[in-house]
Amino acid sequence: MLLVDKVLEMEPGKTSSPSKRDDERTFFPRSIFPHHPVMPGVLIIEAMAQAAALFSFEGNDTFNAANQKLAYYLVGVDEARFRRPVVPGDQLRLEVVADRISKAVCKYSARAVVDDQEVASAKLMCAIRVLED
């Protein structure tokens, strides 16, 4: 499930700002709040992890995604905070800063923003693995 529509800006190895426009048809289960659909926090975290993945390979000379089969795993989430709900029609902007990128583990500070207001933030840790044929 892809949670990023487009990349608005990128500085390889440092920052990434993808976005996702949400509508009622995607990712808003009505069973939780039948009269007030919201994007679940776990999907906001997943969107931030996907944003981090976009530039992990772009700014990392260790891996060549074109010539290798790679797996990218979200392995840790710390200090997650959700400040307000994301509702249908919101333009979710994802801002990710690389705190550390190494051969096996990457650490990021991530924020989700709607209308210049932070709606969520977290520290993410991801692992990159080369898959054998």
Secondary structure by P-SEA (a helix, b strand, c coil): ccccccccccccccbbbbbbbbccccccccccccccccccaaaaaaaaaaaaaaccccccccccccccbbbbbbccccccccccccccccbbbbbbbbccccccbbbbbbbbbccccccbbbbbbbbbbbbcc
